[in-house]
Amino acid sequence: MSYQSFSKSVWIITYFFCRFFIRPFYKFKIQIHPDLDLDMKAPVLIIANHRSMLDPWIISGSLPFDTFRQLLPIRMLGSKIYHDPFLKFINRIGIIPFVYFLYNVIPVDGETFEEKISGPVRALEAGQSVFMFPEGKINLKSETVIAEFKKGAVAIERETHVPILPVFVYYKKNPTGFRTKCVVKFDKLTTLPERARQSLEEQEMYALDAKYLRKKVLGLARVL
């Protein structure tokens, strides 16, 4: 079995683990755009707001299996630099490297911006879907605020021209602080708009397109 096949099997096992062991702990509300069609559309760049370390598995486990299977193989991006003491600890004892191995995570490496996006670009060009969070980190400011999107997803799409799947995830806590409700919304596939860009600087183009993608996710958040 190849490493890619192994990682694909891990994702399938995780999918059913989420369905039968994690989802019962939440009151789920799942909305999927009626025009979402993944037939013959792989690879896909999946973008979502970031609320929890469990987001990739909660989101993927919210899809019908036939739809989820069309996204495989899925790759995620993962940092190799940690500022949080807890993340530093679980990295030091080998938990993060082990998870990265299981899910064939793409490490965000490199000194330059081009080097940092080269991994997901290569994955998409090889026919693998990529899961990323344009906010750049878990956002805990409030239950509904979505931070500004960074330019990475935009640059990756401009390099690969793959369809984008916007997703919104939301957790609601009860007075004890325990999460009791989870909302996951999937938009239909989208692409970045074609504009008259001759007069735009590259950074201006990235900023406009990042706002466009953030607006797509915010649109999903409006009705909870």
Secondary structure, DSSP 8 states (H G I E B T S, - for coil): --HHHHHHHHHHHHHHHIIIIIGGGSEEEEEE-TT---TTT-S-EEEE----TTHHHHHHTTS-HHHHHHH-SEEEEE-S---SHHHHHHHHTTHHHHHHHHTT-EE---SSHHHHHHHHHHHHHTT-EEEE-TTSS---S-SS------SHHHHHHHHH---EEEEEEEEEE-TTS-EEEEEEEE---B-------TT--HHHHHHHHHHHHHHHHHHHHS--
